[in-house]
Amino acid sequence: MLARSLVFCLVAPLAAQDAANDKQELEKLQGDWVQVSETVRGVAAPERALRKATLKSDQWTLTLSASGNQISVTFTLDGTKDPKSIDQKTSSGGVRPGIYKVEGEMLTICFAVAVAGERPKEFKATETTALQVWKRAGK
């Protein structure tokens, strides 16, 4: 029983620290973004297909440039991983695992193209990934 109590005493502060870290990571992403580029399965998206996005809490609201239509996407972050992880929740309930990094006013995300695909290990467009680069709007 004492061993379990000690484990809890050691693990609970780490879990709280991880939650605080994830909240800090989420704060870094809040606001308006403009997509600079997107490459899916090794093919660059045409400029007219690039989007704008607003991030509030854990939800992206994406505005498609060509049509003006909006879609909403939710996600979860884990800023303790290396590279940092992001999981995009699809409208059908699936998850697209990915990684992300913030460098100054730039956000780079690399997702698995397939729902429940393998999480990318590097920021590289391949046959199984989508690489997106975003710039904070107004910067």
Secondary structure, 3 states (H helix, E strand, C coil): CHHHHHHHHHHHHHHHHHHHHHHHHHHHHCEEEEEEEEEECCEECCHHHCEEEEEECCEEEEEECCCCCEEEEEEEEECCCCCEEEEEECCCCCEEEEEEEEECCEEEEEEECCCCCCCCCCCCCCCCEEEEEEEECCC
